[in-house]
């Protein structure tokens, strides 16, 4: 019985191996958001309690289960239809993960803006603008 249980668990884990990078990505953004949330709360003078900090556990479980559920739907239901039209592997899973990461990025931006007074999106846009102007300057120098 123990051997069958081990075999089943190994098979189950090997089925989910392709989605591990997405799970790590989503979990990483949750962790970054939590760290910045704690920092912002300290800056606001709020007390950090175990109850508030414990909210990360259901959030992590819910997000990871959403990605895993999307993966199962992709593999057993949607995969062939999506591949027939777009030829992108695990499209639904990637869209769910991207949506969850985007939600976390918005929260990270809110916390970062409160902590530093700078908006991440505006800073990123400024960085891209500067990089393209430097690229144009280098091109002019080479000509």
C-alpha positions in Angstrom: 0.0 0.0 0.0 2.8 2.4 0.9 4.5 1.7 -2.5 1.2 2.5 -4.3 0.8 5.7 -2.4 4.4 6.8 -3.1 3.9 6.0 -6.8 0.7 8.0 -6.9 2.3 11.0 -5.2 5.3 10.9 -7.5 3.0 10.7 -10.5 0.9 13.6 -9.3 4.0 15.8 -8.6 5.5 15.0 -12.0 2.2 16.0 -13.7 2.5 19.5 -12.2 6.2 20.0 -12.9 5.6 22.2 -16.0 3.7 24.7 -13.9 6.3 25.1 -11.1 8.0 28.2 -12.6 4.6 30.0 -12.7 3.8 28.9 -9.1 7.2 30.3 -8.0 6.6 33.5 -9.9 3.2 34.1 -8.3 4.5 33.2 -4.9 7.5 35.5 -5.3 5.3 38.4 -6.1 3.1 37.7 -3.1 6.2 37.6 -0.9 7.5 40.9 -2.3 4.1 42.5 -1.8 4.0 41.2 1.8 7.5 42.6 2.6 6.6 46.0 1.1 3.2 45.9 2.9 4.9 45.3 6.3 7.3 48.2 5.5 4.5 50.5 4.6 2.5 49.5 7.7 5.5 50.3 9.9 5.9 53.6 8.2 2.2 54.4 8.8 2.8 53.4 12.5 0.4 50.4 12.3 0.9 47.5 14.6 1.9 44.3 12.8 -0.1 41.4 14.3 0.1 37.7 13.6 -3.5 37.8 12.5 -2.8 40.4 9.7 0.4 38.6 8.8 -1.4 35.3 8.7 -3.5 36.5 5.8 -0.6 35.6 3.5 -1.3 31.9 4.0 -4.9 31.8 2.5 -3.8 34.2 -0.2 -0.9 32.0 -1.2 -3.0 28.9 -1.1 -5.8 30.5 -3.1 -3.5 31.9 -5.8 -1.5 28.7 -6.1 -4.7 26.7 -6.4 -6.0 29.0 -9.1 -2.9 28.5 -11.1 -3.0 24.7 -10.6 -6.7 24.6 -11.5 -6.0 26.6 -14.6 -3.2 24.1 -15.5 -5.5 21.1 -15.1 -8.1 22.8 -17.3 -5.5 23.6 -19.8 -4.1 20.1 -20.0 -7.4 18.2 -20.0 -9.9 20.5 -21.5 -8.7 23.7 -23.3 -5.2 22.8 -24.5 -6.0 21.3 -27.8 -8.5 24.0 -28.7 -6.1 26.8 -27.9 -3.2 25.0 -29.7 -5.4 24.7 -32.8 -6.1 28.4 -32.9 -3.0 30.1 -31.3 -0.3 27.4 -30.9 0.6 28.6 -27.4 1.2 26.0 -24.7 -0.7 26.5 -21.4 -2.3 29.8 -22.5 -5.1 29.8 -19.9 -2.6 28.9 -17.1 -0.3 31.7 -18.2 -3.2 34.2 -18.4 -4.3 33.3 -14.9 -0.8 33.6 -13.5 -0.3 36.9 -15.4 -3.5 38.3 -13.9 -2.5 37.3 -10.4 1.0 38.8 -10.9 -0.6 42.0 -12.2 -2.8 42.2 -9.1 0.3 41.9 -6.9 2.2 44.5 -9.0 -0.6 47.0 -8.4 -0.4 46.3 -4.7 3.4 46.5 -4.8 3.1 49.9 -6.6 0.7 51.2 -3.9 3.0 50.2 -1.1 6.1 51.5 -2.9 4.4 54.8 -3.7 3.5 55.2 0.0 7.0 54.3 1.2 9.1 56.3 -1.3 6.6 58.8 -2.8 7.6 57.5 -6.3 5.2 55.6 -8.6 6.8 52.4 -10.1 5.0 52.7 -13.4 6.1 56.3 -13.9 9.6 55.5 -12.9 9.7 52.6 -15.3 8.3 54.8 -18.1 11.0 57.4 -17.4 13.7 54.7 -17.4 12.5 53.5 -20.8 12.4 57.0 -22.2 15.9 57.7 -21.0 17.2 54.4 -22.4 15.7 55.1 -25.8 17.2 58.6 -25.8 20.7 57.2 -24.9 20.3 54.7 -27.7 19.6 57.5 -30.1 22.6 59.5 -28.8 24.9 56.5 -29.3 23.5 55.9 -32.8 24.2 59.6 -33.7 27.8 59.3 -32.3 28.4 56.1 -34.4 27.1 57.9 -37.6 
